[in-house]
Amino acid sequence: MSEIQLKECVRVAQQPSLENQNRAAIIGLGGVSSVHINSLDAIGIPITALCDINPELRKRDCLFFTDYESMLAHGGFDVLHICLPHYLHAPVAIAALRRGIHVICEKPMATTVKDAESMIAASKESGAMLEIIFQNRFNPSTQGIKAIINSGELGRVTGGWIQVTWHRTQAYYEAARWRGTWTEGGGGVLINQAIHTFDLMNYIVSDTLGNPTSITGFMANRALPSIEVEDVVEGRIVYGDVNISYYANSYHPYDAPVRLEIVCENGRASLTGDVATITYNDGPTKTINNEENPHELFGKHYWGYSHIRQIQVFYDNLSGKAAPRVPGSEGLRVQRIVNGIYDSARLNKPVEF
């Protein structure tokens, strides 16, 4: 998405759309659902149904359901926003897609590659659109780095690294016990926190490097042995002859800004939080800052503010306006990386692609 497209997206989002008559429903009314609700309100998409097993989470006066099958059978909406625990993403998405309902699904796409592939198959069979939320792709800083890498200005990519060091407590896992399990959460710090940054790296370099050829992963639980899943992971992702190293943990003292760096022949492109820096070997540097948030920050600071951008682009596509989006096939790419790391860590050997 170009800078012009991004600015247009923000301009449109500042006032309700009278043209777009699509109706939305949201399932799962935990924390991230408020980001979807506020984004939909900001861009003028009516919310006609909500669903959660806990009726006390009902957030507005519209149709309310406590099970998704009843909601899907009733209908009355065109797009379903899925904000559920990870293990429910695939079955709910597939059920909706098979009814011809478009789906916007929070990350991760699923807990397994097989489930992610089944979601894509359901979308292809019905013709309904499937979108996976990776909102930070839509940040101006991300778009700026990707454009510079794709232009060849920095020369050939020779390597890179990813670092995510955040803080999650026992109380965080006790508040939603599915998070600390393999069967329902699908993993720990990698699939739940660091996945966004892994997606950004793959998104930025994929046009020039293609898909990974092998992955090596190591994981452990060092700080919270009461949960099943990893709280630290490290290793490397190989694209041909290019190594991308990574490290993530969830026992850092605070949620530090994520860091990503791409090393090239003529310089480096780095991302620290929402700020991109381009450093050339011959001396000059260039900084790309995200513009000030034109909207109230919907949710926690480390979620960023580009949910509204991605959701706007999705509804633009439904209205026939061509714009870059994050279809199921893109979600599958990072799903393969995440599950490849877990497989490598369990097998104690590289996983080849």
GUMIMAR-328914 format. One record per residue (C-alpha): chain; x, y, z; residue number from 1. Coordinates in pm, 1 decimal. Layout:
// residues N
   kette          X          Y          Z    nr
       A          X          Y          Z   NUM
...
//
This chain:
// residues 353
   kette          X          Y          Z    nr
       A        0.0        0.0        0.0     1
       A      144.9      335.0     -103.4     2
       A      161.1      644.6      117.4     3
       A     -116.0      800.6      -92.7     4
       A     -338.1      494.3      -41.8     5
       A     -270.6      500.2      331.9     6
       A     -367.1      867.4      360.5     7
       A     -683.3      804.4      160.3     8
       A     -767.2      513.1      389.2     9
       A     -738.0      742.7      692.5    10
       A     -942.4     1018.2      523.3    11
       A    -1226.8      780.1      443.0    12
       A    -1214.7      630.1      790.6    13
       A    -1268.6      970.0      950.9    14
       A    -1630.5      982.0      840.3    15
       A    -1899.6      714.0      816.6    16
       A    -1937.0      555.1      475.0    17
       A    -2285.8      598.4      329.8    18
       A    -2194.1      394.4       25.3    19
       A    -2094.7       71.9      197.8    20
       A    -2398.6     -127.0      309.5    21
       A    -2216.2     -434.1      434.0    22
       A    -2319.1     -549.8      781.7    23
       A    -2083.9     -696.4     1039.2    24
       A    -2107.6     -944.4     1325.4    25
       A    -1845.6    -1008.1     1593.2    26
       A    -1785.9    -1332.8     1778.2    27
       A    -1572.5    -1332.4     2091.9    28
       A    -1609.3    -1021.4     2306.9    29
       A    -1276.0    -1022.5     2486.9    30
       A    -1023.0     -738.5     2478.5    31
       A     -942.0     -720.6     2107.4    32
       A    -1310.6     -713.5     2008.0    33
       A    -1329.0     -351.0     2122.4    34
       A    -1072.5     -261.6     1854.9    35
       A    -1296.7     -414.9     1588.6    36
       A    -1609.9     -249.4     1729.6    37
       A    -1448.9       95.0     1743.6    38
       A    -1297.9       54.4     1396.0    39
       A    -1631.1      -49.2     1245.7    40
       A    -1804.0      245.5     1410.8    41
       A    -1537.5      483.0     1279.0    42
       A    -1574.1      368.7      917.1    43
       A    -1954.3      345.7      928.4    44
       A    -2011.2      -31.2      910.8    45
       A    -2324.5     -134.4     1106.9    46
       A    -2282.9     -413.0     1364.0    47
       A    -2597.6     -623.6     1355.9    48
       A    -2500.7     -919.7     1577.6    49
       A    -2268.7    -1013.5     1861.8    50
       A    -2182.6    -1354.3     2002.5    51
       A    -2011.4    -1470.9     2321.0    52
       A    -2068.1    -1753.5     2567.7    53
       A    -2079.9    -1488.2     2843.7    54
       A    -2393.1    -1270.1     2803.5    55
       A    -2248.0    -1017.1     3048.5    56
       A    -2004.1     -911.4     2775.4    57
       A    -2285.5     -783.6     2554.7    58
       A    -2159.8     -441.6     2447.0    59
       A    -2453.6     -287.6     2260.8    60
       A    -2818.8     -325.5     2173.8    61
       A    -2824.6     -559.3     1875.9    62
       A    -2890.7     -928.3     1818.0    63
       A    -2695.3    -1132.4     2070.7    64
       A    -2613.8    -1504.3     2062.8    65
       A    -2430.7    -1735.5     2299.5    66
       A    -2336.9    -1994.3     2034.5    67
       A    -2202.6    -1938.3     1686.6    68
       A    -2417.6    -2199.9     1513.9    69
       A    -2735.3    -2013.8     1612.7    70
       A    -2585.7    -1685.0     1498.5    71
       A    -2480.9    -1826.0     1159.7    72
       A    -2819.5    -1992.3     1110.8    73
       A    -2999.3    -1665.5     1183.1    74
       A    -2779.3    -1459.0      951.6    75
       A    -2844.9    -1091.9      893.2    76
       A    -2480.7     -995.9      838.0    77
       A    -2227.3    -1014.8      555.1    78
       A    -1895.3    -1026.9      743.5    79
       A    -1800.2    -1216.3     1057.7    80
       A    -1516.3    -1078.7     1271.8    81
       A    -1358.0    -1363.8     1469.8    82
       A    -1197.2    -1257.7     1800.5    83
       A    -1200.7    -1597.7     1968.7    84
       A     -935.9    -1814.9     2138.0    85
       A     -695.9    -1957.7     1882.1    86
       A     -833.5    -2312.1     1868.1    87
       A    -1180.1    -2184.3     1767.7    88
       A    -1061.2    -1976.7     1470.7    89
       A    -1069.5    -2260.4     1217.3    90
       A    -1403.6    -2429.5     1299.7    91
       A    -1594.9    -2100.8     1326.2    92
       A    -1435.0    -1952.9     1013.6    93
       A    -1502.6    -2265.9      809.3    94
       A    -1866.1    -2277.8      922.2    95
       A    -1915.8    -1912.3      825.7    96
       A    -1733.4    -1938.1      493.0    97
       A    -1938.3    -2239.5      390.6    98
       A    -2250.2    -2024.5      432.6    99
       A    -2100.4    -1761.0      204.9   100
       A    -2022.0    -1522.1      490.1   101
       A    -1697.3    -1326.0      458.5   102
       A    -1454.7    -1367.3      747.9   103
       A    -1204.0    -1136.6      918.2   104
       A    -1004.3    -1349.2     1162.7   105
       A     -765.3    -1229.2     1430.7   106
       A     -416.1    -1378.1     1435.1   107
       A     -304.3    -1649.9     1441.9   108
       A     -501.0    -1788.0     1150.8   109
       A     -521.4    -2125.8     1328.9   110
       A     -314.5    -2347.5     1556.5   111
       A     -203.8    -2588.0     1280.7   112
       A     -113.6    -2566.6      914.1   113
       A     -379.6    -2827.2      833.8   114
       A     -654.0    -2613.4      988.3   115
       A     -527.3    -2304.0      806.5   116
       A     -538.4    -2492.4      476.1   117
       A     -894.2    -2605.9      550.8   118
       A     -996.8    -2243.4      603.8   119
       A     -853.0    -2147.0      265.3   120
       A    -1029.2    -2440.1       98.7   121
       A    -1363.7    -2332.4      248.1   122
       A    -1307.6    -1978.4      119.7   123
       A    -1226.6    -2100.0     -231.8   124
       A    -1524.2    -2333.8     -242.7   125
       A    -1777.6    -2069.6     -137.1   126
       A    -1620.2    -1762.1     -292.2   127
       A    -1641.1    -1579.2       41.6   128
       A    -1338.1    -1367.8      134.1   129
       A    -1105.9    -1467.4      417.8   130
       A     -889.4    -1198.5      580.4   131
       A     -629.4    -1251.0      854.6   132
       A     -551.4     -960.6     1086.5   133
       A     -187.4     -855.6     1064.8   134
       A     -252.4     -486.8     1113.8   135
       A      110.1     -375.3     1140.5   136
       A      163.5     -445.9      771.7   137
       A      -39.8     -129.2      715.0   138
       A      187.2       98.0      920.2   139
       A      363.2      364.1      710.2   140
       A      696.6      254.4      860.3   141
       A      642.0     -103.5      742.5   142
       A      531.5        8.9      398.9   143
       A      833.1      238.3      373.2   144
       A     1083.0      -38.0      448.6   145
       A      915.0     -278.8      209.3   146
       A      917.8      -24.1      -73.1   147
       A     1288.7       48.3      -24.5   148
       A     1382.4     -322.1      -10.5   149
       A     1174.1     -396.0     -322.4   150
       A     1325.4     -101.3     -510.9   151
       A     1672.6     -253.5     -488.0   152
       A     1807.6       74.3     -350.6   153
       A     1984.5     -109.4      -66.6   154
       A     2103.7     -390.4     -291.7   155
       A     2072.4     -760.8     -223.5   156
       A     1940.8     -875.4      115.3   157
       A     2221.7    -1055.5      301.6   158
       A     2063.4    -1124.5      641.5   159
       A     1846.6     -998.8      923.0   160
       A     1713.2    -1049.0     1272.6   161
       A     1395.3    -1030.3     1481.5   162
       A     1367.5     -948.9     1852.3   163
       A     1050.3     -950.5     2064.9   164
       A     1088.3     -920.5     2443.0   165
       A      761.1     -864.4     2626.5   166
       A      618.3     -928.1     2973.0   167
       A      341.5    -1175.9     3057.3   168
       A      257.4    -1283.4     3411.6   169
       A       90.8    -1582.6     3569.2   170
       A     -221.0    -1367.7     3608.4   171
       A     -229.1    -1316.6     3230.3   172
       A     -256.2    -1690.5     3175.4   173
       A     -500.6    -1745.1     3462.2   174
       A     -734.4    -1484.7     3311.2   175
       A     -769.8    -1703.9     2998.4   176
       A     -633.7    -2050.6     3062.5   177
       A     -643.5    -2153.6     2696.5   178
       A     -341.4    -1925.4     2637.8   179
       A     -105.0    -2153.3     2828.3   180
       A     -191.7    -2473.1     2640.9   181
       A      -78.7    -2643.5     2321.6   182
       A     -421.7    -2776.8     2225.7   183
       A     -611.9    -2449.2     2262.4   184
       A     -346.7    -2177.2     2240.2   185
       A     -126.0    -2355.9     1989.1   186
       A      187.8    -2235.6     2167.6   187
       A      318.0    -1947.3     2375.6   188
       A      524.2    -1637.7     2308.3   189
       A      583.1    -1727.0     1943.0   190
       A      227.0    -1780.0     1823.1   191
       A       64.0    -1536.6     2063.4   192
       A      299.2    -1237.2     2080.2   193
       A      590.0    -1260.0     1836.0   194
       A      388.8    -1380.7     1535.5   195
       A      322.5    -1022.0     1423.5   196
       A      692.5     -946.6     1389.0   197
       A      763.9    -1275.9     1212.4   198
       A      486.8    -1187.0      968.9   199
       A      638.1     -842.0      911.7   200
       A      980.1     -986.9      833.5   201
       A      841.9    -1241.2      588.2   202
       A      613.2     -978.5      432.8   203
       A      899.8     -733.5      379.1   204
       A     1153.0     -977.8      230.4   205
       A      926.0    -1223.8       48.6   206
       A      911.1    -1031.2     -279.8   207
       A     1290.3    -1050.5     -311.6   208
       A     1375.3    -1372.0     -123.5   209
       A     1065.3    -1585.6     -179.5   210
       A      962.9    -1838.0       85.4   211
       A     1187.5    -1985.1      357.4   212
       A     1382.5    -2294.2      259.6   213
       A     1454.1    -2417.6      612.1   214
       A     1385.4    -2329.3      974.8   215
       A     1568.6    -2412.2     1296.6   216
       A     1403.6    -2352.3     1631.3   217
       A     1479.0    -2393.7     2001.2   218
       A     1223.9    -2328.8     2274.7   219
       A     1192.2    -2356.6     2652.7   220
       A      983.3    -2255.1     2949.4   221
       A     1205.2    -2072.0     3194.9   222
       A      986.2    -1835.6     3397.2   223
       A      635.6    -1987.2     3420.6   224
       A      656.6    -2366.6     3456.4   225
       A      287.0    -2376.2     3548.7   226
       A      195.9    -2333.1     3179.6   227
       A      255.9    -2593.3     2908.4   228
       A      388.3    -2367.1     2636.7   229
       A      717.7    -2191.8     2566.6   230
       A      808.1    -1852.9     2709.0   231
       A     1129.2    -1823.2     2505.9   232
       A     1217.3    -1919.1     2149.3   233
       A     1521.4    -1858.4     1928.0   234
       A     1677.9    -1985.6     1608.6   235
       A     1708.9    -1898.7     1241.5   236
       A     1497.3    -1885.2      927.3   237
       A     1685.5    -1949.9      602.6   238
       A     1588.5    -1805.1      265.1   239
       A     1828.0    -1976.9       24.1   240
       A     2165.9    -1845.8      142.8   241
       A     2021.9    -1568.8      363.6   242
       A     1994.5    -1619.5      740.5   243
       A     1733.9    -1441.6      953.5   244
       A     1800.1    -1491.7     1324.4   245
       A     1528.3    -1446.6     1585.7   246
       A     1478.2    -1428.6     1960.4   247
       A     1158.1    -1381.1     2162.2   248
       A     1063.6    -1415.3     2525.6   249
       A      769.8    -1317.3     2747.0   250
       A      958.8    -1266.4     3073.7   251
       A     1124.3     -932.4     2995.5   252
       A     1058.3     -668.1     3265.1   253
       A      830.2     -471.7     3029.0   254
       A      688.1     -474.4     2676.9   255
       A      992.7     -346.8     2492.5   256
       A      949.1     -212.7     2137.1   257
       A      982.2     -493.2     1883.2   258
       A     1298.5     -479.5     1675.4   259
       A     1357.7     -598.5     1322.6   260
       A     1657.8     -543.8     1098.5   261
       A     1725.9     -631.6      736.3   262
       A     2090.6     -615.1      629.5   263
       A     2164.2     -546.3      263.6   264
       A     2467.2     -487.0       43.2   265
       A     2433.4     -107.9       53.9   266
       A     2292.8      -54.7      402.6   267
       A     2039.0     -164.3      662.9   268
       A     1666.3     -120.2      715.0   269
       A     1551.7     -142.1     1075.9   270
       A     1223.0     -116.4     1258.3   271
       A     1206.6      -29.3     1628.8   272
       A      849.2      -15.1     1746.6   273
       A      673.6      202.4     1489.3   274
       A      983.6      386.8     1366.3   275
       A     1177.5      274.8     1058.0   276
       A     1537.0      377.0      999.0   277
       A     1727.6      331.8      674.8   278
       A     2105.6      346.0      720.2   279
       A     2322.9      362.9      407.4   280
       A     2680.0      236.0      404.3   281
       A     2803.3      566.6      264.0   282
       A     2674.3      761.5      564.6   283
       A     2325.5      915.6      534.1   284
       A     2020.6      787.7      722.1   285
       A     1649.5      818.6      661.9   286
       A     1373.2      789.4      922.4   287
       A     1013.5      695.0      852.0   288
       A      776.1      775.0     1137.6   289
       A      414.3      672.8     1155.1   290
       A      204.7      988.6     1144.6   291
       A       19.5     1085.8     1458.0   292
       A     -278.8      862.9     1520.5   293
       A     -581.4     1032.6     1361.6   294
       A     -810.0      824.6     1582.8   295
       A     -835.7      727.9     1943.6   296
       A     -594.5      443.1     2011.8   297
       A     -821.7      140.4     2001.7   298
       A     -674.2     -104.4     2251.6   299
       A     -329.3     -157.6     2400.7   300
       A      -35.7       49.4     2275.1   301
       A      159.9     -247.8     2144.0   302
       A     -129.2     -343.0     1914.3   303
       A      -54.1      -31.0     1713.6   304
       A     -331.8      162.8     1544.3   305
       A     -360.4        3.8     1201.4   306
       A     -652.2     -230.7     1270.9   307
       A     -874.0       41.6     1131.9   308
       A     -661.7       63.2      816.2   309
       A     -680.4     -309.2      749.4   310
       A    -1051.7     -332.0      825.0   311
       A    -1120.4      -32.1      599.2   312
       A     -925.3     -192.0      314.5   313
       A    -1117.5     -518.9      354.3   314
       A    -1454.9     -344.6      324.8   315
       A    -1323.9     -140.7       33.1   316
       A    -1255.4     -468.9     -144.1   317
       A    -1609.1     -585.6      -76.1   318
       A    -1729.4     -263.2     -239.6   319
       A    -1524.1     -333.1     -550.6   320
       A    -1230.6     -104.8     -474.8   321
       A     -905.2     -289.3     -542.9   322
       A     -659.9     -252.2     -254.0   323
       A     -385.9     -467.0      -99.9   324
       A     -516.8     -697.5      171.5   325
       A     -408.2     -997.4      381.0   326
       A     -596.0    -1301.6      244.7   327
       A     -584.8    -1649.8      391.9   328
       A     -289.3    -1740.6      171.0   329
       A      -80.1    -1475.1      348.3   330
       A     -188.1    -1600.9      689.3   331
       A      -85.9    -1950.6      583.7   332
       A      268.3    -1833.7      504.1   333
       A      339.1    -1720.7      859.3   334
       A      146.0    -2020.1      996.8   335
       A      395.7    -2245.8      817.7   336
       A      685.2    -2052.0      970.6   337
       A      545.5    -2067.1     1325.3   338
       A      457.1    -2435.4     1310.1   339
       A      789.6    -2507.8     1140.2   340
       A      971.6    -2353.5     1436.0   341
       A      771.1    -2564.4     1679.5   342
       A      836.7    -2880.2     1475.3   343
       A     1209.8    -2805.7     1461.4   344
       A     1225.4    -2745.1     1835.3   345
       A     1046.6    -3071.8     1911.7   346
       A     1253.4    -3274.6     1664.0   347
       A     1578.2    -3094.4     1754.9   348
       A     1672.7    -3054.7     1390.6   349
       A     1609.2    -2814.0     1101.7   350
       A     1277.9    -2837.6      915.5   351
       A     1314.3    -2817.6      539.0   352
       A     1055.5    -2650.6      313.5   353
//
